[in-house]
Amino acid sequence: MRLSTKVILIIGCLVTTLISVLFLLLFLRINKQNEENMLTTAEALFDSILITRKWVSDFDGVFVNKQPGMEPNPFLPHPELVTNTGDTLLLKNPALVTRELSEMSKTFGGSVFSYHLASEKYINPVNAPDSFELEALNAFKDSTTTKIEEFYQIEKINGKAYFRYFSPLYVDLSCLNCHSGQGYEYGDLRGGISVLLSIDSYLEDRNSNLIFLVSFALITIALMSAFIFGAIQKTVIKPVRQIEESTHAMREGNFTKNLQISSKDEIGSLAKAFNVMSRKIQNSTNKLKLSENKYRSLIENSIESIAIIDNVGKIKECNNKLSHLTGYDEGELITCNFYALIDQNKKRDMGLSSEKTGKKATTEHYETILSTKDNLEIPVEVYRIKEFSFDKKSKLSIIYIRDLSERKQIEKYSIQSEKMYALGQLSSGIAHEIRNPLFALNNNIEYLNQNTSDDKTFAEIYPELKTSIERIHKTVSTILDFSRKQSTEKKDVNINNVLDQSIILVKKQFAKSSVNIDLKLDKKIRTIRADSHQLEQVFVNLFLNSFHAIGNNQGTIHVATKNYPKFIEIVIKDTGKGIPKDELDRIFDPFFSTFTNGTGLGLTIVQRALDYHDATYTIESEEFVGTTFTIRFRY
């Protein structure tokens, strides 16, 4: 919620509450005064009636000339008196005077006021009390400790509002002249006089006043709220909003926007302090940006992949080269653990992890295998500097990672070149030193076979000699073919078609065996740039190796292809006898073979062809379980 909204709500609530309370008290005060005025009026009327009764009572009643239509009071023992002059006088006692005045009040007072004499022990039925008067009389009788002098309330009579007032009449000495026979004693409650005042005009005036007060209160609230809000808006909210806008600009990196507030109060002091702080932050930010740019430039322009990790290996920061090396983007790397990317079991210490000073080693230097997002394995060299910190609190390490793929490839090519050179020299010697004598030996054996057919001893050894010569000839031909440079041609190749063609080439050898081929080829496999003839050599050699590994037993060669985002994968898995662990590192060496009749050049040819296509390959084998050869070609 905005500050201006809060201020409006607070001002509105406070002003509304204060004005409402003020006008409510004023309204209640006016009502109370009006009620007091009505009570005073009623008391005045009662006092005037009481004075009249007192005067009549003090003189034991009054005699008046009898007028036509006037009847004597039947409740008096001597209501009439005839004078010496023959005039007839009627006695008027206090009760009769009061009753007649009450009847006159209805005529002269009209609807404004009237009064009535009431008593529980009435003689004249006209003086019988109504419910209000009876309630008042009972209240007077019950007030033993605190004597009640008056009783009043507002009530509706025939749809009109009246203020009813009732005050008691107690027996005086003068009252006993007439009422002693009724059992009254001095001080007893005789009855009371009820005064009735019309208050319709008062209620109308009160409602008008209420409407006026409410309207005036609302206008006052609106004007006061607007005035107070305008003052606060100008002196507080507007400067605070300027500070807020400058803060937002500062958050966006704009430190040039100064506050133009010149008031000589706390807000003016705050604005000055804010401007000073903004300039200092700008200077500090510029220095930090310069420092960060230098740091980032050093990190990003490094020839190595760099990562900063915490004490448990979580990557806190890295450069783009590490992202390019692993295939993960920077956001993914920040959530990774560095030790999950490398193979801890294949670490090879480079001997530079400690200075041999007896102190705790602060560096590590080793070679290992790094796994990429695409599950590729890359040989890397890792150099770690420990106990590094930016804030002197957290313990960090700087990791330098160097990709050894190219160096390992060069080393492998160098070794392979040396092997190939040696093999070439050997092949040349074989061509001159073995092939010609072998040709002569083969011709002589054929000559002997034709001319000594009766010699049983020669006939027995001839097949073995012939087979041995053919085996030597086959080995020499294979070596010569391997050492001879072959022409290659890369074009778009569907690896599934190459696999199908390779299976056709070995199908005759599998026909009489118990070996099955299980194909699970991805029908949507992507094409790659490759030499199909070389790949046929690769797959044929792998199929034949699997076939020989299974031997005369029943088994299966599983062949599967699959698409990945950056490469295709071919998996050839057999259920053969497997390769011992101590021989796995030698299987690609020329002339190394685990089979009796093998030349030892099959996997060497496979390796040379895969290296030519920049393919990656792995071999996993377990004795008496089988061997899995996995090949990956990049798009």
Order of alpha helices (4+ residues) and beta strands (2+ residues): alpha-beta-beta-beta-alpha-beta-alpha-beta-beta-alpha-beta-alpha-alpha-alpha-beta-beta-alpha-alpha-alpha-beta-beta-beta-beta-alpha-alpha-alpha-beta-alpha-beta-beta-alpha-beta-beta-alpha-beta-beta
